Amino acid sequence: GVLTQEQDDEIRSEIKKEIDENWAMVQAEPEITATYEEELNDVYKPYDFEEVNPSDKKINIRLIDAISNSLKQSMERHENLVIMGQDIAEYGGAFKITDGFVAQFGKERIINTPICESAVVSAGMGLSINGYKAIVEMQFADFVSTGFNPIVNLLAKSHYRWLEKADVVVRMPCGGGTQAGPFHSQTNEAWFTKTPGLKVVYPAFPYDAKGLLNTSINDPNPVLFFEHKLLYRSIYQDVPKDYYTLPLGKASLLKEGKDVTIIAFGAAVHWALETLAKNPEISADLLDLRTLQPLDTEAIYASVKKTGKAIILQEDTMFGGVASDISAMIMENCFEYLDGPVKRVSSLDSPIPFTKALEDQFLSKGRFEEALKELMAY
């Protein structure tokens, strides 16, 4: 006796009237004219990079310290910034990057989460909608698979779909070389470079890590920030103590030469440096990409046109990796400048094994020198 037929008819009539009125408005709109520029401009929320120059005060620190330093200074700079992840509060995270953060910033901003990556990434999007900035730490990059859907279907598409920013950085401790096996060692950047709407950052040095992470946090678009575990405590560099930013989409030319262009990112940059140190007769440009999306194609093409040869070194497996796209772009845009085939060097197309001998065989590091020499002799 609470709902009568008359009331039900009235409610349905009101709803139908609202639908019909709005449908008529839609039908009255002119047909959409498709333009490349408008479509591509809707993928990312516009962001004007704010350059903050580094100070002269520097300290020699590890990659892991640079990341922790960036997080701390960004927390101080952005009062609406929240960090979430498994055991990141009192325990300080699996790698101790947020050790001491709870005492400084409180449990409201340094939040332990359940082992439920999908829910945590989605919560990051909810924070963004409500005016916060969110950082989500994957304990290992491999675990992002259970948070894959909200990254590629929610964060990546929200601005394109309804002009809503996704102000979320997903931190991705990744990579092999530590005998951590197939579930804690993947470098899975190619899962995300394929998805329009995401930005992908992959530094190899402490200086770059701090400046690029600061920019990633400032950027209102979703960023996958890859941090190689093997580099965390092995790579030192003089890094400015104060806050600074570096632009996304700018590669770093680490070495200049005339005979070959080496393109790498992450731990592979250091493998390339080791190989060149062992072979001083090889005159090479060494490009550290630093960011994969956006990609510095201008720097890649300029170097290849100068040297006439190109080799791409990645830690990821071959098929469908970033190196394949870069190779194709070089072939399409620099073909008439090439003096040899574009070579790709990658890890084996298998899961990453535990045992050191098997992992060493798996990684692309052990095959790079031979491939480089083959290209030089072509």
Helices and strands as residue ranges (DSSP letters): H 5-28, H 36-41, E 58-62, H 63-77, E 81-85, H 101-105, E 110-112, H 117-129, E 133-137, G 141-147, H 148-150, I 151-155, H 158-162, E 168-174, H 190-193, E 199-201, H 206-218, E 223-228, H 229-232, E 236-240, E 252-255, E 260-264, H 267-278, E 284-288, E 291-293, H 297-307, E 310-317, H 322-334, G 335-337, E 343-347, H 356-362, H 365-377
